[in-house]
Amino acid sequence: MDATHPRTNFDRVTKPSPVEKRRRLFKTSEWDLEEPAAFQRIARSPVELAVMTGVVIRLFRAVVLTRGNINSSYLAASLVLGTIFLVGMATLHLGRFPVREWPWRAPLFAIFETVGEMAVSLVLISLHREPWGTARAEFMDWQPMALGVLFWRIVAVGVWAILLGVTVQFVRGRVLKDTGREVEPTTLPDGQPFIERRKRDEL
């Protein structure tokens, strides 16, 4: 008596190649976050976001410099924290636009950030709460303070934009090299991976 044994066909299991893994990893749709429309509008505006940044930084400076028992470590930590906040907000704005626009957007952000700072400075001077060295600033001190703030903000944001732009271009080149050039016109239209997420019809 012949026993009939059903044949079991084992299909060949193929493991995804490293390139396919990277393609799935870098799908832009998986990294897009839903953001409120108001937040998107503010983040794309060099005026609103920069002015808000300047207001926060100037108030933070006033609190730091009017605190008693100030030492070098305290000042250094405050400077680092303020710088991180400044470049972080600049990144939040610049990251929504192509790198080719950063050369004029970075100084524009710095200019309006200075406007926000110096507007708060005027209010603090009128209240005799604006620190200027070891004394309180007067209205005659406002113009040299504004020039100094503008210079250092343009330097800080400009240098950061250069470093960030070089990093973005390097990362984009490596991603496109690893995933294949064919992904550029489809999954990365006119933009950078993770850094630039925008619509074509947006300003």
C-alpha positions as CSV (number, residue, x, y, z in Angstrom):
1,M,0.0,0.0,0.0
2,D,1.6,3.2,-1.1
3,A,1.4,6.1,1.2
4,T,0.9,9.4,-0.4
5,H,3.1,12.0,1.2
6,P,2.2,15.6,0.4
7,R,5.1,17.6,-0.8
8,T,5.9,20.7,1.0
9,N,7.5,23.4,-1.0
10,F,9.8,25.7,0.9
11,D,10.1,29.0,-0.8
12,R,13.4,30.5,-0.7
13,V,13.6,33.1,2.0
14,T,15.5,36.1,1.0
15,K,16.8,38.6,3.5
16,P,16.5,42.3,2.6
17,S,19.7,43.8,1.5
18,P,21.3,46.6,3.6
19,V,20.3,49.1,0.9
20,E,16.6,48.0,1.1
21,K,16.8,48.4,4.9
22,R,18.1,51.9,4.6
23,R,15.5,52.8,2.0
24,R,12.8,51.7,4.5
25,L,14.6,53.5,7.3
26,F,14.7,56.8,5.5
27,K,11.1,57.0,4.2
28,T,10.2,60.6,4.9
29,S,6.6,59.7,5.5
30,E,7.6,57.8,8.6
31,W,9.4,60.8,10.1
32,D,6.8,63.5,9.4
33,L,5.2,64.9,12.5
34,E,1.8,66.5,12.7
35,E,2.4,70.1,13.8
36,P,-0.2,72.7,14.6
37,A,-0.8,75.2,11.8
38,A,0.0,78.1,14.2
39,F,3.3,76.6,15.1
40,Q,4.3,76.0,11.5
41,R,3.5,79.6,10.6
42,I,5.6,80.9,13.5
43,A,8.5,78.6,12.8
44,R,8.6,79.6,9.1
45,S,8.5,83.3,9.9
46,P,11.9,84.9,10.5
47,V,10.2,87.8,12.2
48,E,7.9,86.2,14.8
49,L,10.2,83.4,15.9
50,A,13.3,85.6,16.0
51,V,11.6,88.3,18.0
52,M,10.3,85.8,20.5
53,T,13.8,84.3,20.8
54,G,15.2,87.8,21.4
55,V,12.6,88.5,24.1
56,V,13.4,85.3,26.0
57,I,17.1,85.7,25.7
58,R,17.1,89.3,27.0
59,L,14.9,88.4,30.0
60,F,17.1,85.4,30.7
61,R,20.2,87.7,30.6
62,A,18.6,90.2,32.9
63,V,17.8,87.5,35.4
64,V,21.3,85.9,35.2
65,L,23.2,89.2,35.6
66,T,21.1,90.5,38.5
67,R,21.5,87.4,40.6
68,G,23.8,87.8,43.6
69,N,27.0,85.8,44.1
70,I,27.9,85.4,40.4
71,N,31.0,83.4,39.6
72,S,32.7,82.4,36.4
73,S,31.2,78.9,36.3
74,Y,27.7,80.3,36.7
75,L,28.3,82.8,33.9
76,A,29.8,80.2,31.6
77,A,26.9,77.8,32.1
78,S,24.4,80.6,31.5
79,L,26.2,81.6,28.3
80,V,26.2,78.0,27.0
81,L,22.5,77.6,27.8
82,G,21.6,80.9,26.1
83,T,23.7,80.0,23.0
84,I,22.1,76.6,22.8
85,F,18.6,78.2,22.9
86,L,19.6,80.8,20.2
87,V,21.0,78.2,17.8
88,G,18.2,75.8,18.5
89,M,15.6,78.4,17.5
90,A,17.6,79.4,14.5
91,T,17.7,75.7,13.5
92,L,14.0,75.4,14.0
93,H,13.6,78.2,11.4
94,L,16.4,77.4,8.9
95,G,15.5,73.7,8.9
96,R,12.3,74.4,7.0
97,F,14.0,75.9,4.0
98,P,16.6,74.7,1.5
99,V,20.2,75.3,2.3
100,R,20.6,77.7,-0.6
101,E,18.4,80.2,1.3
102,W,20.3,80.0,4.5
103,P,22.9,82.7,3.6
104,W,20.2,85.4,3.7
105,R,17.8,83.8,6.2
106,A,20.5,83.3,8.9
107,P,21.5,87.0,9.1
108,L,17.8,88.1,8.8
109,F,17.0,85.9,11.8
110,A,19.8,87.4,13.7
111,I,18.6,91.0,12.9
112,F,15.1,90.4,14.1
113,E,16.4,88.5,17.1
114,T,18.3,91.7,18.0
115,V,15.2,93.7,17.5
116,G,13.4,91.6,20.0
117,E,16.2,91.8,22.5
118,M,16.7,95.6,22.3
119,A,13.0,96.2,22.5
120,V,13.0,94.4,25.9
121,S,16.2,96.3,26.7
122,L,14.4,99.6,26.4
123,V,11.7,98.4,28.8
124,L,14.3,97.2,31.3
125,I,16.2,100.5,31.0
126,S,13.1,102.5,31.7
127,L,12.5,100.3,34.8
128,H,16.2,100.6,35.8
129,R,16.6,96.8,35.5
130,E,18.9,96.5,32.6
131,P,22.4,95.3,33.7
132,W,25.4,97.0,32.0
133,G,28.6,95.7,33.5
134,T,28.5,96.3,37.2
135,A,25.9,99.1,36.9
136,R,22.5,99.7,35.4
137,A,22.3,100.8,31.7
138,E,20.9,104.2,30.8
139,F,19.2,105.3,27.6
140,M,22.6,106.6,26.3
141,D,24.0,103.1,26.5
142,W,21.3,101.6,24.4
143,Q,22.8,102.3,21.0
144,P,26.3,100.7,21.7
145,M,24.5,97.8,23.4
146,A,22.4,97.3,20.3
147,L,25.4,97.4,17.9
148,G,27.3,94.8,20.1
149,V,24.3,92.5,20.3
150,L,23.7,92.7,16.5
151,F,27.3,91.9,15.8
152,W,27.5,88.9,18.0
153,R,24.1,87.5,17.0
154,I,25.0,87.7,13.3
155,V,28.4,86.0,14.1
156,A,26.8,83.2,16.2
157,V,23.9,82.4,13.9
158,G,26.0,82.8,10.8
159,V,28.7,80.4,12.0
160,W,26.1,77.9,13.2
161,A,24.3,78.1,9.8
162,I,27.6,77.3,8.0
163,L,28.3,74.3,10.2
164,L,24.8,73.0,10.0
165,G,24.7,73.5,6.2
166,V,28.0,71.6,5.8
167,T,26.6,68.8,8.0
168,V,23.3,68.6,6.1
169,Q,25.0,68.5,2.7
170,F,27.4,65.7,4.0
171,V,24.5,63.7,5.4
172,R,22.4,64.1,2.3
173,G,25.3,63.0,0.2
174,R,25.9,59.9,2.3
175,V,22.2,59.0,2.4
176,L,21.8,59.4,-1.4
177,K,24.9,57.4,-2.0
178,D,23.8,54.5,0.3
179,T,20.2,54.4,-0.8
180,G,20.7,55.0,-4.5
181,R,20.4,58.2,-6.6
182,E,16.9,57.2,-7.8
183,V,15.3,58.2,-4.5
184,E,16.2,61.9,-5.0
185,P,13.4,62.9,-7.4
186,T,10.7,60.9,-5.6
187,T,11.2,60.7,-1.8
188,L,13.5,63.8,-1.4
189,P,12.0,66.4,-3.7
190,D,13.9,69.8,-3.4
191,G,14.9,69.1,0.1
192,Q,17.2,67.6,2.7
193,P,16.4,64.4,4.7
194,F,14.9,65.1,8.1
195,I,16.1,68.7,8.1
196,E,14.0,70.2,5.3
197,R,10.3,69.2,5.2
198,R,8.2,71.6,3.2
199,K,5.6,71.9,0.5
200,R,6.4,73.3,-2.9
201,D,3.7,75.9,-2.7
202,E,4.9,77.3,0.6
203,L,6.9,80.5,0.6
